[in-house]
């Protein structure tokens, strides 16, 4: 846990130094959270994702996220890798399914955490002496890990003049391309700030790190450095997570006793950093499971479960991770070990 604590401390200090000059939490560089930006054009009155103006707006939204250190996965790279066809109109549910299909491919470059969906609506009005074009952009943000709806952004709408002879789609697209970049930047900035509110350090997180630093300088430091996850409460609580996004995990246990499962559940609730809440145990021996909600990423939770099971002396276990499901299997039999008594019959 010492390594985890040091990593969290370094991240929080970096965020604190990076946000001093801005004076606003939302203006801080965010994180390297992987996201994918895609268009919802399921409404027939919206601009198709293949329209040049819509594609330009999507590019500007991606660019805005990249400027603040988000890792943007390109939907065209996804389509090329898996043979997806994004030329047809797709609503939000289809977009989410496509993003989750890429995420569940177990390819690290497509393991997105958030899905940013935008919609573009365009209108043309004949004023007699000229044309008036209107453009509206809005969207929403989803958490791909937990399946949570994180919020919406926009709508932002603007109107632009066009010449009286601008009456075909080519002319409309040209005008929208010229003026749509500004709207896209405004909308993307709103979406970025909304996502940043859910990923920046929680209030008091920096103070918790400072408290942990001062405590570690005393007698508690060596204890924390060498403490293992064994069920004994740590002397000093771990600092808060720098991220607020939560993930719902499913913990599954095969051929473990109820006593061992309760011990594991108790330690995960009392000692694991970033714990939010745990669900009720369901099933019966030999298969038990429960839900576990945490702010910790999957790789860290998997690491901590391995440490915990090892510290409990369960040497004949195998731990598997499949997405957000972590399974602990006992490979040994449940017969009592030989007592050492000499057999009566030889």
Secondary structure as UniProt FT lines:
FT   HELIX           2..18
FT   TURN            19..22
FT   HELIX           25..27
FT   STRAND          34..39
FT   TURN            44..45
FT   TURN            49..50
FT   HELIX           52..67
FT   TURN            68..69
FT   STRAND          71..73
FT   HELIX           75..82
FT   HELIX           92..103
FT   TURN            104..106
FT   HELIX           108..110
FT   STRAND          114..126
FT   STRAND          131..143
FT   TURN            144..146
FT   STRAND          149..162
FT   TURN            164..165
FT   HELIX           169..197
FT   TURN            198..199
FT   TURN            203..204
FT   HELIX           205..216
FT   TURN            217..219
FT   HELIX           220..226
FT   STRAND          247..254
FT   HELIX           258..270
FT   TURN            273..274
FT   STRAND          275..278
FT   STRAND          282..284
FT   TURN            285..286
FT   STRAND          287..294
FT   HELIX           298..311
FT   TURN            312..313
FT   TURN            315..316
FT   STRAND          317..322
FT   TURN            323..324
FT   STRAND          325..330
//
